Amino acid sequence: MKIKPIKTEEDYNATLQRLEVIFDAKRGTPEGEELEMLGISIENYENEHYPMN
């Protein structure tokens, strides 16, 4: 999967689905790197669009 910024709700949902597929990826593997980047992207999107007070 090519990692890109999450800009829409559709992007967000697609990213969550991909994260579920690779959730158990091992660190140091390509999937593990992708998992880490997706987690950061999701966290940034959620902080901006679903802030917790």
C-alpha positions in Angstrom: 0.0 0.0 0.0 1.2 3.4 -0.8 1.0 5.6 2.3 -0.6 9.0 1.8 -2.0 11.6 4.1 -5.5 11.0 5.4 -7.6 13.9 4.1 -11.2 12.5 4.0 -13.4 10.2 6.0 -13.1 7.7 3.1 -9.3 7.8 3.4 -9.6 7.3 7.2 -11.8 4.3 6.8 -9.6 2.7 4.1 -6.5 3.3 6.4 -8.3 1.6 9.3 -9.1 -1.4 7.1 -5.5 -1.7 6.0 -4.3 -1.4 9.6 -6.6 -4.3 10.6 -5.0 -6.5 7.8 -1.4 -5.9 8.9 -2.1 -5.4 12.7 0.1 -8.3 13.7 3.1 -7.4 11.5 6.5 -7.8 13.0 8.8 -4.9 13.6 11.5 -4.4 11.1 9.5 -5.9 8.2 8.0 -3.8 5.4 4.5 -4.4 6.9 5.8 -3.4 10.3 7.0 -0.2 8.9 3.7 0.4 7.2 1.9 -0.4 10.4 3.8 2.2 12.3 3.3 4.9 9.6 -0.5 4.1 9.4 -0.8 4.4 13.2 0.8 7.8 13.1 -1.4 9.0 10.3 -4.5 7.7 12.0 -3.5 9.3 15.3 -3.0 12.7 13.6 -6.3 12.5 11.8 -8.2 11.6 14.9 -6.6 14.3 16.9 -7.6 16.9 14.3 -11.1 15.6 13.6 -12.1 13.9 16.9 -10.3 15.8 19.6 -10.7 14.6 23.2 -11.1 17.3 25.8 
